Amino acid sequence: MLFHTFEFAVFFAIFFTLYWFVLNKHLKAQNILILIGSYVFYGWWDWRFLSLLVLSTVIDYFVALQLEKQPTNVNAMYA
Protein backbone atom coordinates (compact mmCIF):
# COMPACT_ATOMS: atom_id res chain seq x y z
CA MET A 1 0.00 0.00 0.00
CA LEU A 2 1.58 3.23 -1.12
CA PHE A 3 0.76 6.61 0.36
CA HIS A 4 -0.46 8.12 -2.90
CA THR A 5 -2.98 5.37 -3.75
CA PHE A 6 -6.73 5.26 -3.30
CA GLU A 7 -6.32 2.15 -1.10
CA PHE A 8 -4.28 4.14 1.39
CA ALA A 9 -6.82 6.99 1.41
CA VAL A 10 -9.60 4.54 2.29
CA PHE A 11 -7.42 2.79 4.89
CA PHE A 12 -6.44 6.10 6.45
CA ALA A 13 -10.02 7.39 6.55
CA ILE A 14 -11.26 4.25 8.29
CA PHE A 15 -8.30 4.09 10.66
CA PHE A 16 -8.45 7.79 11.58
CA THR A 17 -12.20 7.68 12.17
CA LEU A 18 -11.92 4.64 14.42
CA TYR A 19 -8.95 6.05 16.33
CA TRP A 20 -10.14 9.61 16.82
CA PHE A 21 -13.91 9.38 17.10
CA VAL A 22 -14.87 5.83 18.05
CA LEU A 23 -12.09 4.93 20.48
CA ASN A 24 -11.55 8.41 21.89
CA LYS A 25 -10.27 8.32 25.49
CA HIS A 26 -9.77 4.53 25.48
CA LEU A 27 -5.98 4.31 25.47
CA LYS A 28 -5.72 0.51 25.52
CA ALA A 29 -8.19 0.12 22.65
CA GLN A 30 -6.38 2.84 20.68
CA ASN A 31 -3.05 1.05 21.15
CA ILE A 32 -4.54 -2.24 19.97
CA LEU A 33 -6.00 -0.47 16.94
CA ILE A 34 -2.59 1.02 16.13
CA LEU A 35 -1.00 -2.42 16.38
CA ILE A 36 -3.60 -4.04 14.13
CA GLY A 37 -3.50 -1.10 11.70
CA SER A 38 0.28 -1.38 11.51
CA TYR A 39 0.07 -5.09 10.74
CA VAL A 40 -2.50 -4.44 8.01
CA PHE A 41 -0.47 -1.58 6.53
CA TYR A 42 2.83 -3.46 6.43
CA GLY A 43 1.20 -6.76 5.48
CA TRP A 44 -0.50 -5.14 2.50
CA TRP A 45 2.83 -5.04 0.68
CA ASP A 46 3.83 -8.64 1.37
CA TRP A 47 2.01 -10.72 3.95
CA ARG A 48 4.93 -13.16 4.27
CA PHE A 49 6.88 -10.66 6.36
CA LEU A 50 4.11 -10.37 8.95
CA SER A 51 5.43 -13.36 10.89
CA LEU A 52 8.72 -11.53 11.38
CA LEU A 53 6.91 -8.40 12.53
CA VAL A 54 4.69 -10.34 14.95
CA LEU A 55 7.69 -12.25 16.31
CA SER A 56 9.57 -9.00 16.87
CA THR A 57 6.53 -7.48 18.60
CA VAL A 58 6.13 -10.43 20.96
CA ILE A 59 9.82 -10.53 21.86
CA ASP A 60 9.98 -6.78 22.46
CA TYR A 61 6.84 -6.90 24.60
CA PHE A 62 8.17 -9.62 26.89
CA VAL A 63 11.61 -8.02 27.15
CA ALA A 64 9.94 -4.74 28.16
CA LEU A 65 7.93 -6.56 30.84
CA GLN A 66 11.13 -8.03 32.25
CA LEU A 67 12.91 -4.66 32.15
CA GLU A 68 10.04 -3.08 34.02
CA LYS A 69 10.52 -5.56 36.87
CA GLN A 70 14.19 -4.67 37.31
CA PRO A 71 15.00 -2.38 40.21
CA THR A 72 16.50 0.95 39.31
CA ASN A 73 19.10 2.83 41.25
CA VAL A 74 19.21 6.40 39.99
CA ASN A 75 22.23 7.31 42.14
CA ALA A 76 24.31 4.52 40.60
CA MET A 77 23.69 5.90 37.13
CA TYR A 78 25.47 9.17 37.91
CA ALA A 79 28.32 7.82 40.02
PyMOL commands that set and color helices and strands:
alter all, ss='L'
color gray80, all
select helices_A, chain A and resi 6-22+27-45+47-69+74-77
alter helices_A, ss='H'
color red, helices_A
deselect
rebuild
show_as cartoon
